[in-house]
Amino acid sequence: MNKFLFTCLLGTLTFLPAVSQQTKHLTSNQYGVKYGTIHYKSSSVMNFPGQPPLTTHVTGKVCFDEYGNKRSNLYTETQDVADFKVSRNLQTLYLDNYKYSIDLDAKKGTEEVINDRIDKITNYDNPDDSDKSLYSFTLTGAGTFLDKPCRLFTVTEKQGAGSVSKVTVWNNVVLKRVTTSSVLNYTFEVTKIDESQPDSTLLSIPDEIIIE
């Protein structure tokens, strides 16, 4: 599965003057706003030959600070395959150079060094060489989503399943993505944007969690 499907965890052409002061941050793999929280929902259906479809529904929120260098994805994931359904409460936390994958129900988590290719924030206006080797990025226009001025991109996978994603981006934050391929249909959509600074406890490992 490519990183454009799950990185929840994210302009210069038609951005409004009100946000132009933040475009200097878009030259790197960061968000164009310093902090905030985005609430979202997503759904996907994976179909492999000879296997029942795997359906996944997610609701959650991504809290971030320092232009996304610190961010936390808190979410509930429900997977359904062949009438067998499982729900889990999870957290993915990015702090400094480390990624923490936490099972909030089991109160356990793992630590690993951030993978620059998989875990980084994609810069849609200026994708780096590793992204360009895997995907083509085409700016297709501008629009508005949740009252935010957005840029619209088509991202096409060069290898693998040849997925095509229609991506709506505000300040390098993905507000909507629809991805289709031969084996996958995926939709991600932000439902609410909170531009206040998140509580610091949301960007730290919960006290009761054991990191293994």
N, C-alpha and C positions, 0 to 999 in steps of 0.2 A: 504494500500500500504506500503511495507516495505522500510526502509530507504536506502537500497542498490540501489534502483531505482532512487533516486533523490538527494542524497547527492553529490552535486557536488562537488555539490560539492563536488575524492582524483584523504633492503635485505642483506641477508647475504650469499646466496648460490653461486651466480655467478656474483655479482656486480663487476664492473670494479674498479680498484684501484683509479681512479679519483674521485669516489663518496664515497669511503670507509670512508673518514674523517667525513661524515655526518651520518653514521649509528647509532651513539650514540643517535640520536634523535628518532630513530625508536623503542625505548623501551617504548614509550608512544604514546598517541593518537595525534600525530603531523605529519606534513610532514617532509621529510628528506632534504628539501631545505628551506632556511630561508625566501625567498620572490620570487615573480614572478607573472605572469599572464598566465592563460591557456584559450584559445579560444576554444569553443566547439559547437557541434550541437547534438541534440538528437531527437528521434522520438519514439512514442509508439502508440500501438493500444490495447484498452481494449474491451473485448467482454464478456458481461453478457447475460445469457439466457433471451430471450424475449425483449431485448433492442437493439437499433442500436449501432454499434461500435462507440467508442469515440477515435478519432485520435488527437494526440497532437504532435506538432513540436516546438522545442525550438532552438534558437541560442543565444549565450551569451558568457560571459567571467567571470572567477573567478580571482579576484585579491587577493593576500594574503601577509601577513608579519608575522614576529615572528613565523615562522614555522606553520602557519595556525591558530594561536590563534586569529589573526585578519584576517578576510576575507570577501569579498563582491562578491556576485553573481549578476551580472547585465545581464538581459536577456529579450528577446521577446518571448512570448508564444502564439501560435496559436492553438486553439482547434476547432475541426470540428465534429459535431454530427448531423446526419439526415439533412445534407445540411445547417446547421446553423453554421456559423463560427464567432469566436470571437478572436481578437488579443489584447494582453496587454503587456505593458512595465513595468517590475517589477524589484525589487531589494531585495535580502535577505542579511542582514548585521549582522555579528557576531563581537561584541565588548565586551571585558571583559567577564562578565557573562550573557550578554543580546543578544537576537536575535531581529532584527528589520525586519518586513515584510512590504515592501513599494510598493505602487502602484504609479509609476512615472507619470502616466497619470492623476490620481485624486489628486496627490500631498499629499497623506495621508499615514500614516503607523501606525503600532502597535508595542508595546514593550512587550516582555515576557522574563522570565528567561530561559536560555538555558536548554533544556532537554538533560541530559547526554546520554540517550539511543538513541534519534533520531538525535540530532544535532551534536554529536561529530564526529571527524574524525576516521574512522575505521583503526585500526592497523592490517594489513593483515598478517604480520609475527607473531605477538603476540596478537591475539584477546583477549579481556578481557572476564570475566565470563559471562557478560550479552549478549555479542555477541555470545559466544559459546553455550549459552542456546537456542538461536534462530536459529543459522546457523552452518553448518559444513564447515570448510575451508580446502581445499586441494591444496597444491602447485603442479602444474602439469608440470612446466618446466620454461624455460627462452627464451627470444626473444628480438627483437628490434622493437620499434615503434617511428616514427619521430626521428630516429637516437639516441634514448635513450635506454639504457640497461634496460630491464623490466623483471619482474617476473610474471608468469601466474598462476592464481588461479581459482579454481572452488568453488563457494560458493552456498551451497544448503540449502534452507529454511527447517527447521524441522517440521514446522506446517503450518497452513493456506493453501495457494494455492500450496505449495511445489515448489516454483520457483527455477530455476537453473540459476546461473549467471557465465559467463566466463569473468574474469576480468584481464585486463592488467595493471600492477602497476609499476610505476617508482618512487623510493624514497617515497613510500607511497601515491603518487598522482595517482589517477585513470586516465589512458589515454584512455581506451576503456572498455566498458562493454556491453555485450549482455545477456539479461535476457529473459527467456521464462517460462511460466506457463500455467495453464489451461485457464486463462482469460487474459493473457497479453503477448505481444511481445514488447520488449523495447531495443533500441540501443542508446548508448552514445559514442561519439567519439571526442577526442581532435583534433583540426585541426591546432593549432599553439601553441608553447610554447615560452614565452618571459621571460627570466631569469633576467631582470633588475628590480630594485625596483619600485613598482607602486607609482604613485602620491598619496600623503596622502589624497587628497580630495576624492579619490575613496574608501577610507576606513573610511569614515565619513558620517553622515547623511546630505544629501543635505540641503542647507539653506532654500529652499522653501517648504520643507516637514513638515507637521504638524503631530506630533506623538500623537495619541489618547490613 
